[in-house]
Amino acid sequence: MRSLIEINKVNVKTTNNNNASIENEKNNVGLGGVGRSKKHESADKQVAGEALYVDDRASLRGELHAAVGQSIHAHANIVSMDLSAVKAAQGVIAVITVEDVPGHTDIGPVFPGDPVLAIGKVEYVGQPIFAVAATSFELARKAVKLAKVEYQELEAVLTVKDALAKKSFVRPPFTMKRGDSDTAIAGAEHQLSGKIFVGGQEHMYLEGQVSTAEPTEDGGMNIYTSSQHPSEVQKWLLKY
C-alpha cells in the first residue's frame, strides 16, 4: 500500500545550495492534493459568474415569496401584536405566527433554544416574530412593516463583561483544566497580563440565504436550499 504522503528527503548539505533541486523535492511532497495548492472544483464557474444558485432558478407558476417581521428590541416581552393591516396589504396571501406552526417550533441545530418564530419574548434585534407570504418579495417586505407590535422592554445584556457579571450565558459554562494554573502563574519567573476580546466572524458567502419549496403530486415537498447541510434541513422540515 502506498503511503498517504510520500516525501523524498532533502539533504541540504549535499545539494550545494542548488535551489532548483530543493524546489523539485518540495514539489514531490504529498499525494494528490495533500500538501499542494489546488484550485477549487467550482472556482471557474464562480469567478465567471456561471455558477447556478438557488436564487437563479426560474420562478414557478404561482410561486409565493416570504418575508419576516423582526424585533426592534434586544430583549422584550411581546405584549400584543396587531397584524390586521399586514393581512390586508396588497399581494399578501398568508400571515403566520408561532401559534400557526403545527409541529416542532425549536429549530436549534445543535442545542435547543432557537424558536422558528418568537414565543412571547424577543431576545435579539432582528429576531423573526411573524412571517408573510405574498405574490412578490417586494410586496412581502412592504407588508411586514405594517405590523403594530407592543413591547415591554426588558434589561438587555450587551457586553461580555455584563454577561459574566450577571451569569447570563448562552450555554452552561464548560472548562477544560489540567493542574493548578493559579499557582503555576503565581510562581512563574515572567508574567504577562491583559485582556483580549474576540468578536465572532462569519466568512462571506458567495450565495445568498434562500430556499424554495415545491409541492409534489403525491403530497411531498421538493426543497431547493442554499444550506451547506441539506440533511439537516430535511430533518427539521420533517418535524414541522
Contacts in CASP RR format, 6 or more apart in sequence:
PFRMAT RR
TARGET T0000
AUTHOR 0000-0000-0000
METHOD contacts of the structure
MODEL  1
MRSLIEINKVNVKTTNNNNASIENEKNNVGLGGVGRSKKHESADKQVAGE
ALYVDDRASLRGELHAAVGQSIHAHANIVSMDLSAVKAAQGVIAVITVED
VPGHTDIGPVFPGDPVLAIGKVEYVGQPIFAVAATSFELARKAVKLAKVE
YQELEAVLTVKDALAKKSFVRPPFTMKRGDSDTAIAGAEHQLSGKIFVGG
QEHMYLEGQVSTAEPTEDGGMNIYTSSQHPSEVQKWLLKY
2 31 0 8 1.000
3 31 0 8 1.000
4 31 0 8 1.000
4 34 0 8 1.000
5 29 0 8 1.000
5 30 0 8 1.000
5 31 0 8 1.000
5 34 0 8 1.000
5 35 0 8 1.000
6 28 0 8 1.000
6 29 0 8 1.000
6 30 0 8 1.000
6 31 0 8 1.000
7 28 0 8 1.000
7 29 0 8 1.000
7 30 0 8 1.000
8 25 0 8 1.000
8 28 0 8 1.000
10 22 0 8 1.000
10 25 0 8 1.000
10 26 0 8 1.000
12 22 0 8 1.000
15 21 0 8 1.000
15 22 0 8 1.000
29 35 0 8 1.000
29 36 0 8 1.000
30 36 0 8 1.000
40 46 0 8 1.000
42 51 0 8 1.000
44 50 0 8 1.000
45 51 0 8 1.000
45 52 0 8 1.000
46 206 0 8 1.000
51 206 0 8 1.000
53 206 0 8 1.000
53 207 0 8 1.000
53 208 0 8 1.000
53 210 0 8 1.000
53 226 0 8 1.000
54 207 0 8 1.000
54 210 0 8 1.000
54 211 0 8 1.000
54 212 0 8 1.000
54 224 0 8 1.000
54 225 0 8 1.000
54 226 0 8 1.000
55 207 0 8 1.000
55 208 0 8 1.000
55 210 0 8 1.000
55 226 0 8 1.000
57 212 0 8 1.000
57 224 0 8 1.000
60 212 0 8 1.000
60 214 0 8 1.000
62 135 0 8 1.000
63 212 0 8 1.000
64 93 0 8 1.000
64 94 0 8 1.000
64 133 0 8 1.000
64 134 0 8 1.000
64 135 0 8 1.000
65 133 0 8 1.000
65 134 0 8 1.000
65 135 0 8 1.000
65 136 0 8 1.000
65 137 0 8 1.000
65 139 0 8 1.000
65 140 0 8 1.000
66 131 0 8 1.000
66 132 0 8 1.000
66 133 0 8 1.000
66 134 0 8 1.000
66 140 0 8 1.000
67 131 0 8 1.000
67 132 0 8 1.000
67 134 0 8 1.000
67 137 0 8 1.000
67 140 0 8 1.000
67 141 0 8 1.000
67 143 0 8 1.000
67 144 0 8 1.000
68 117 0 8 1.000
68 128 0 8 1.000
68 129 0 8 1.000
68 130 0 8 1.000
68 131 0 8 1.000
68 132 0 8 1.000
68 144 0 8 1.000
69 128 0 8 1.000
69 129 0 8 1.000
69 130 0 8 1.000
69 131 0 8 1.000
69 132 0 8 1.000
69 144 0 8 1.000
69 147 0 8 1.000
70 125 0 8 1.000
70 126 0 8 1.000
70 127 0 8 1.000
70 128 0 8 1.000
70 129 0 8 1.000
70 144 0 8 1.000
71 118 0 8 1.000
71 122 0 8 1.000
71 124 0 8 1.000
71 125 0 8 1.000
71 126 0 8 1.000
71 127 0 8 1.000
71 128 0 8 1.000
71 129 0 8 1.000
72 125 0 8 1.000
72 126 0 8 1.000
72 149 0 8 1.000
72 151 0 8 1.000
73 122 0 8 1.000
73 125 0 8 1.000
73 151 0 8 1.000
73 153 0 8 1.000
73 156 0 8 1.000
74 122 0 8 1.000
74 123 0 8 1.000
74 124 0 8 1.000
74 125 0 8 1.000
74 156 0 8 1.000
74 158 0 8 1.000
75 121 0 8 1.000
75 122 0 8 1.000
75 123 0 8 1.000
75 124 0 8 1.000
75 153 0 8 1.000
75 154 0 8 1.000
75 155 0 8 1.000
75 156 0 8 1.000
75 157 0 8 1.000
76 121 0 8 1.000
76 122 0 8 1.000
76 151 0 8 1.000
76 152 0 8 1.000
76 153 0 8 1.000
76 154 0 8 1.000
77 120 0 8 1.000
77 121 0 8 1.000
77 151 0 8 1.000
77 152 0 8 1.000
77 154 0 8 1.000
78 118 0 8 1.000
78 120 0 8 1.000
78 121 0 8 1.000
78 122 0 8 1.000
78 129 0 8 1.000
78 149 0 8 1.000
78 150 0 8 1.000
78 151 0 8 1.000
79 150 0 8 1.000
79 151 0 8 1.000
79 152 0 8 1.000
80 149 0 8 1.000
80 150 0 8 1.000
81 97 0 8 1.000
81 129 0 8 1.000
81 130 0 8 1.000
81 147 0 8 1.000
81 148 0 8 1.000
81 149 0 8 1.000
81 150 0 8 1.000
82 147 0 8 1.000
82 148 0 8 1.000
82 149 0 8 1.000
83 95 0 8 1.000
83 97 0 8 1.000
83 130 0 8 1.000
83 147 0 8 1.000
83 148 0 8 1.000
85 146 0 8 1.000
85 147 0 8 1.000
85 148 0 8 1.000
86 92 0 8 1.000
86 95 0 8 1.000
86 130 0 8 1.000
86 132 0 8 1.000
86 143 0 8 1.000
86 144 0 8 1.000
86 146 0 8 1.000
86 147 0 8 1.000
87 95 0 8 1.000
89 134 0 8 1.000
89 139 0 8 1.000
89 142 0 8 1.000
89 143 0 8 1.000
89 146 0 8 1.000
90 139 0 8 1.000
90 142 0 8 1.000
90 143 0 8 1.000
91 134 0 8 1.000
91 135 0 8 1.000
91 136 0 8 1.000
91 139 0 8 1.000
91 143 0 8 1.000
92 132 0 8 1.000
92 133 0 8 1.000
92 134 0 8 1.000
92 139 0 8 1.000
92 140 0 8 1.000
92 143 0 8 1.000
93 133 0 8 1.000
93 134 0 8 1.000
93 135 0 8 1.000
94 132 0 8 1.000
94 133 0 8 1.000
95 130 0 8 1.000
95 131 0 8 1.000
95 132 0 8 1.000
95 133 0 8 1.000
95 143 0 8 1.000
96 117 0 8 1.000
96 130 0 8 1.000
96 131 0 8 1.000
97 117 0 8 1.000
97 129 0 8 1.000
97 130 0 8 1.000
98 105 0 8 1.000
98 115 0 8 1.000
98 116 0 8 1.000
98 117 0 8 1.000
98 118 0 8 1.000
98 119 0 8 1.000
101 116 0 8 1.000
101 117 0 8 1.000
101 240 0 8 1.000
102 240 0 8 1.000
103 239 0 8 1.000
103 240 0 8 1.000
104 236 0 8 1.000
104 239 0 8 1.000
104 240 0 8 1.000
105 115 0 8 1.000
105 116 0 8 1.000
105 117 0 8 1.000
105 119 0 8 1.000
106 112 0 8 1.000
106 113 0 8 1.000
106 114 0 8 1.000
106 115 0 8 1.000
106 116 0 8 1.000
107 114 0 8 1.000
107 115 0 8 1.000
107 116 0 8 1.000
107 236 0 8 1.000
108 114 0 8 1.000
109 229 0 8 1.000
109 232 0 8 1.000
109 236 0 8 1.000
111 171 0 8 1.000
116 128 0 8 1.000
117 128 0 8 1.000
117 129 0 8 1.000
117 130 0 8 1.000
117 131 0 8 1.000
118 127 0 8 1.000
118 128 0 8 1.000
118 129 0 8 1.000
121 154 0 8 1.000
122 129 0 8 1.000
122 151 0 8 1.000
129 149 0 8 1.000
130 144 0 8 1.000
130 147 0 8 1.000
132 140 0 8 1.000
132 143 0 8 1.000
132 144 0 8 1.000
133 140 0 8 1.000
134 140 0 8 1.000
134 143 0 8 1.000
157 163 0 8 1.000
157 166 0 8 1.000
157 168 0 8 1.000
160 197 0 8 1.000
162 168 0 8 1.000
163 169 0 8 1.000
185 191 0 8 1.000
205 226 0 8 1.000
207 226 0 8 1.000
208 226 0 8 1.000
209 226 0 8 1.000
210 225 0 8 1.000
210 226 0 8 1.000
211 223 0 8 1.000
211 224 0 8 1.000
211 225 0 8 1.000
211 226 0 8 1.000
211 227 0 8 1.000
211 233 0 8 1.000
212 223 0 8 1.000
212 224 0 8 1.000
212 225 0 8 1.000
213 221 0 8 1.000
213 222 0 8 1.000
213 223 0 8 1.000
214 221 0 8 1.000
214 222 0 8 1.000
214 223 0 8 1.000
214 224 0 8 1.000
215 221 0 8 1.000
215 222 0 8 1.000
216 222 0 8 1.000
221 237 0 8 1.000
223 230 0 8 1.000
223 233 0 8 1.000
223 234 0 8 1.000
223 237 0 8 1.000
225 233 0 8 1.000
227 233 0 8 1.000
END
